[in-house]
Amino acid sequence: MKNPVFLILLACGSVSVVSVARASENYLPGAEIESFSGTCQDYLRLETKKKKAIFRRLHAALKYGDGLKLIENTIPLFRQRIGRALQVSQERWTESNVIDENAKKEVVESVVLERMGIPVTEDIDQEMPTFQNKIASHRPKKLRKRFVPMPPVPYAEAGVLHTYGYLFSQIQTPYGQKSDRWLVHGLEEKLGLVPGSLSPFSERGEFLSNLTDALDQVVAGQNEFTKPEMVLHEKIIWRTPPGSIDFYGETSSEIELRRAVLTTRVYQLTNATALSNGSPLDRLVVYSMRFIEQSRERYVTAFPADADFAKRLTARVETEGLSIEGLGPRYNLFIPQSWQQVFYEPVFEVRGFTKMRR
């Protein structure tokens, strides 16, 4: 019985989605642990291996069926938590590509995200083929085939994808599993936060809300366990064609220029106790974006890194920062396909001053 899910469907003719999910739980990765149901403290006492097994099982239940009942039995008030996270994500975070830029595959399958309650949108620019065909019409026929529309790009709210989505992710990247960010590296301890606050089991606030508040404290210089190491501002201008949809959901009627600043902040983590007990990664990277017309920047992502991260980023700016493309948007930041980058300028902050790399 290599695939019990499909055998059940063939034998029974029709079966409820919940039944398929329940049947799949016994055979798919994660079945080596019984369904978890307990408090935040119970969850914290589990070994990392068992925590990963919980989310593997929940992921499998969602992928092969509905699985919501299993999630609700495992994570108290899950739907309410996701609802609150979506609200925070829309207000304070950008949007993120669902396809990871390093692994070249979906961080979490779109069907799993949708069943979790996280909407996934596809970036399909209807005007692009028309614009390309106008250009292609002036070229030889054998060259016109180069001008084809790009495939749809799925994207979702960055905040909720980089927290709940990463916990459910099962893909491998060059930096390990996405869930390691919240299950292995001990970021909440390194930032001096309440244990469990950066988890879906948090009893003091909601996961993404707690993370957003913590990042606000770090960026404002109010976290005693972080020391600023480097700040890089990247000034970018995009040209947007008529008919493209901007980040506000509005369709432009003419060619426009969109100006933004992408900011990468690197902090040294100084909580010696946390560093000695857990992951050796002793840097925190906070990546954000602000359109010129906006008064507040939005977070893209935040993740732990090693001590050489700032050095490697500086080297990239030195080698790639002189072109119009520059380093470009990264860390899975979503930018519509039809936007053409026409300007790039990196600026480092050095002790209150700025240093251009041009």
Secondary structure, DSSP 8 states (H G I E B T S, - for coil): ---HHHHHHHHHS---HHHHHHHHHTTSTTTTS------HHHHHTS-HHHHHHHHHHHHHHHHHS--HHHHHHHSTTHHHHHHHHHHHHHHHB-EEESB-TTT-SBSS-HHHHHHHT---EEE--THHHHHHHHHHTTS-HHHHTT------EEEEEHHHIIIIIHHH---EETTEETTHHHHTS-HHHHTT--TTTTSTT-SSS-HHHHHHHHHHHHHTT--TTEEEEEEEEEEEEEEE-TT-B-TTS-B-SS-EEEEEEEEEEEEEE--HHHHHHS----EEEEEEEEETT-SS-EEEEEEEE-TTHHHHHHHHHHHHTTSSS-S-S-TTB---TT-EEEEEEEEEEETTEEEE--
